[in-house]
Amino acid sequence: MMSSTEISNTAPLAERMRPTSLDQFFGQQHLVGPDSILRKVIESGNIPSMIFWGPPGVGKTTLASIMASQLDMPFYALSAINSGVKDVRAVFSEVEKSERKAILFIDEIHRFSKSQQDSLLGAVERGIIVLVGATTENPSFEVISALLSRSQVYILKPLSEKSLLEIAAHAIAHDELLQSKKITIKENAALLRLSGGDARKLLNALELVVMAGKSDEVEITDKMVMDVVQKNMALYDKAGEQHYDIISAFIKSIRGSDPNAAVYYLARMVAGGEDALFIARRMVILASEDIGNANPTALVLANNCFQAVNTIGWPESRIILSQCAIYLAASPKSNAAYEAIEKGLALVRNTGDLGVPLNIRNAVTGLMKDIGYGDNYQYDHSAAGNFAGQEFLPDKVKGTKLFNPGQNPREDEMRAHLRTLWKQKYGY
């Protein structure tokens, strides 16, 4: 048996068990099984650039590595989360010096901005590299059309329970560390549930449970898996419960005006590989829902943040997200706009489609004018102070107050102005 020091210096089980040939590959038989489309392409020795689209842990990186090994091609791997155009160009330079066509694998390619994806085109067109991009998002929306037109898209499916159990059994039988113990999987429901069709999660959970065993005989049960894994597995999983917990904590930290907590949870998401646009999109929503007219500039900044993240991509987007999160957290807060539209929707549900008062209807035909459309409409700009004080709501709901300004300097000004205009009508 290896010592604990030796174990800690060993690669994770998922890495140790990474297949090195198509015959060792579990799952995706529609792509790599006998007479399947991708197997035939690889065996032909003439592979095009391609996009692997599928959930995490189903073999995208492994397939790219197997192709390079089987075809004896240099293999370069980058992650769009922490790489940029500079890293891509460095690969191109090295490949050109070697004068050997290489496979460039880019994980999470959808995280590259349009300009970053554009930087790949020249090398793909010249045949310097075969691009293999991996994405968990629909490439039709996340990969630029110029790259898509030059690539074959292959869809990878979540691994079935049968494939996952075969992977676990294979690891128990062939991994050197696991062979040092007598392992029995008595119950597998928890392992399968925690893996979610992801082989990497399955093997990481299996290793944690086995290494937590006190003796050389380990009988794996659902309770044992949950007790061990919940204490030790990665703290952020963008596809699971932690995804919702962390984004919830992030939003509530900003709503609670704590920039320190907001940046901490932002860092958790960035480190965990969360989609930058997802984070930015949530901040745009928060800028209206929780800040609103207490600081109207917050929505402008959040929207600009979303646009900038979409243009820049990783890793620089982390700075833009941080700036925006800090600004939003430090802004005065108001949910008055949110509450106003919710009250408005409730009023519409309760009262139905009430008729618009005739005086503010648009008389676009002679008949409409004859029956009173637009009669006695008062053009506010012709009135003193640009305010005529006419009624706009249907009779059944006139006088209903939907907007109640928040308690902050900007909305205090709004309240005072509305009170001056409408006197006691709306209770401002």
URHU-V897472 format. One record per backbone hydrogen bond with DSSP energy under -0.5 kcal/mol. NH is the residue of the N-H (numbers start at 1). CO is the residue of the C=O. E is the energy in kcal/mol with one decimal. If there is no record, write none. Layout:
# URHU-V897472
{{NH	CO	E} {NH	CO	E}}
This chain:
# URHU-V897472
{{7	3	-2.3} {8	4	-2.5} {9	5	-1.2} {10	7	-1.7} {15	12	-0.8} {16	12	-2.4} {17	13	-2.4} {18	15	-1.3} {24	21	-1.1} {25	22	-1.1} {31	28	-2.0} {32	28	-2.6} {33	29	-1.6} {36	33	-2.2} {37	30	-0.7} {38	31	-0.7} {39	31	-1.8} {40	36	-2.0} {41	37	-1.8} {42	38	-2.6} {43	39	-2.9} {44	40	-1.4} {45	41	-0.7} {45	42	-1.2} {46	41	-0.7} {49	150	-0.5} {50	131	-2.8} {51	152	-2.6} {52	133	-3.5} {53	51	-0.6} {53	154	-2.8} {54	52	-0.6} {54	135	-2.2} {58	55	-0.7} {63	59	-2.5} {64	60	-1.7} {65	61	-2.2} {66	62	-2.7} {67	63	-2.3} {68	64	-1.9} {69	65	-2.3} {70	66	-3.1} {71	67	-2.2} {72	69	-0.8} {73	68	-2.6} {74	101	-0.6} {76	103	-2.8} {78	105	-3.0} {80	107	-2.7} {82	79	-0.9} {83	79	-0.8} {88	84	-1.9} {89	85	-2.7} {90	86	-1.8} {91	87	-1.7} {92	88	-2.2} {93	89	-2.5} {94	90	-2.0} {95	91	-2.6} {96	92	-2.5} {97	93	-1.8} {98	94	-1.7} {99	95	-1.4} {100	95	-0.9} {102	128	-1.4} {103	74	-2.8} {104	102	-0.6} {104	130	-2.4} {105	76	-3.5} {105	103	-0.7} {106	104	-0.5} {106	132	-2.3} {107	78	-2.8} {107	105	-0.6} {109	106	-0.7} {109	134	-2.2} {111	108	-2.5} {112	109	-1.7} {114	310	-0.6} {117	113	-2.6} {118	114	-2.5} {119	115	-1.2} {120	117	-1.6} {121	117	-0.5} {121	118	-1.2} {122	118	-0.5} {124	120	-1.8} {125	121	-3.0} {126	122	-2.2} {127	123	-0.6} {127	124	-0.6} {128	123	-1.8} {129	123	-1.0} {130	102	-3.0} {131	129	-0.6} {132	104	-2.7} {133	50	-2.5} {133	131	-0.5} {134	106	-2.5} {135	52	-2.6} {141	138	-1.7} {142	138	-1.6} {143	139	-2.2} {147	144	-0.7} {148	144	-2.3} {149	145	-2.6} {150	147	-0.9} {151	148	-1.5} {152	49	-2.2} {154	51	-3.0} {154	152	-0.5} {156	53	-3.0} {156	154	-0.6} {159	197	-1.7} {164	160	-2.4} {165	161	-2.5} {166	162	-2.0} {167	163	-2.2} {168	164	-2.4} {169	165	-2.5} {170	166	-2.3} {171	167	-2.3} {172	168	-2.4} {173	169	-2.0} {174	170	-1.9} {175	171	-2.6} {179	175	-2.2} {180	176	-0.6} {180	177	-1.0} {181	178	-1.7} {182	216	-3.7} {183	181	-0.8} {184	218	-2.8} {186	184	-1.1} {186	220	-1.4} {187	220	-2.0} {192	188	-2.5} {193	189	-2.5} {194	190	-2.8} {195	191	-1.7} {196	192	-1.7} {198	195	-1.3} {199	57	-2.9} {199	197	-0.6} {202	198	-2.0} {203	199	-2.6} {204	200	-2.4} {205	201	-2.6} {206	202	-2.6} {207	203	-2.5} {208	204	-2.2} {209	205	-2.4} {210	206	-2.5} {211	207	-2.7} {212	208	-1.1} {213	210	-1.2} {218	182	-3.0} {218	216	-0.5} {219	217	-0.5} {220	184	-3.3} {220	218	-0.7} {225	221	-2.2} {226	222	-2.4} {227	223	-2.6} {228	224	-2.3} {229	225	-2.9} {230	226	-1.7} {231	228	-0.6} {232	228	-1.1} {232	229	-0.6} {233	229	-2.8} {240	237	-1.8} {243	237	-1.1} {243	240	-0.9} {244	240	-0.8} {244	241	-0.6} {245	241	-2.2} {246	242	-3.0} {247	243	-1.8} {248	244	-1.8} {249	245	-2.2} {250	246	-2.5} {251	247	-2.4} {252	248	-2.5} {253	249	-2.0} {254	250	-1.9} {255	251	-2.8} {256	252	-2.0} {257	254	-1.9} {258	253	-2.7} {259	257	-0.6} {262	258	-2.1} {263	259	-2.3} {264	260	-1.9} {265	261	-2.6} {266	262	-2.1} {267	263	-2.6} {268	264	-1.9} {269	265	-1.9} {270	266	-2.8} {271	267	-2.9} {272	268	-1.5} {273	270	-1.3} {274	269	-2.8} {279	275	-1.7} {280	276	-2.6} {281	277	-2.7} {282	278	-1.9} {283	279	-1.6} {284	280	-1.8} {285	281	-1.9} {286	282	-2.4} {287	283	-2.2} {288	284	-1.0} {288	285	-0.9} {289	285	-2.9} {290	286	-2.9} {291	286	-0.9} {292	287	-2.1} {294	291	-2.1} {295	292	-1.3} {298	295	-2.3} {299	296	-0.8} {300	296	-1.0} {301	297	-2.7} {302	298	-2.7} {303	299	-2.6} {304	300	-2.3} {305	301	-2.4} {306	302	-2.3} {307	303	-2.3} {308	304	-2.7} {309	305	-2.8} {310	306	-2.0} {311	307	-1.4} {312	308	-3.2} {313	309	-1.8} {314	111	-0.9} {317	313	-1.5} {318	315	-1.6} {319	316	-1.6} {320	316	-1.0} {321	317	-2.7} {322	318	-1.9} {323	319	-2.4} {324	320	-2.2} {325	321	-2.7} {326	322	-2.4} {327	323	-2.2} {328	324	-2.8} {329	325	-2.4} {330	326	-2.0} {331	327	-0.6} {331	328	-0.8} {334	290	-1.7} {339	335	-2.7} {340	336	-2.3} {341	337	-1.9} {342	338	-1.9} {343	339	-2.4} {344	340	-2.3} {345	341	-2.5} {346	342	-2.1} {347	343	-2.4} {348	344	-2.2} {349	345	-2.4} {350	346	-2.0} {351	347	-2.0} {352	348	-2.3} {354	352	-1.5} {360	357	-1.4} {361	358	-1.6} {363	361	-0.6} {364	362	-1.4} {369	365	-1.8} {370	366	-2.3} {371	367	-1.7} {372	369	-1.2} {373	368	-2.5} {374	358	-3.0} {375	372	-1.9} {377	374	-1.6} {379	377	-0.6} {380	378	-0.7} {382	379	-2.2} {383	380	-1.5} {386	383	-2.0} {387	384	-1.1} {397	394	-1.4} {398	394	-0.7} {398	395	-0.8} {400	397	-1.8} {402	400	-0.7} {404	402	-0.6} {405	403	-0.5} {408	406	-1.3} {412	408	-2.3} {413	409	-1.7} {414	410	-1.6} {415	411	-2.5} {416	412	-2.2} {417	413	-2.3} {418	414	-2.8} {419	415	-2.4} {420	416	-1.9} {421	417	-1.9} {422	418	-3.1} {423	419	-1.5} {425	422	-2.5}}
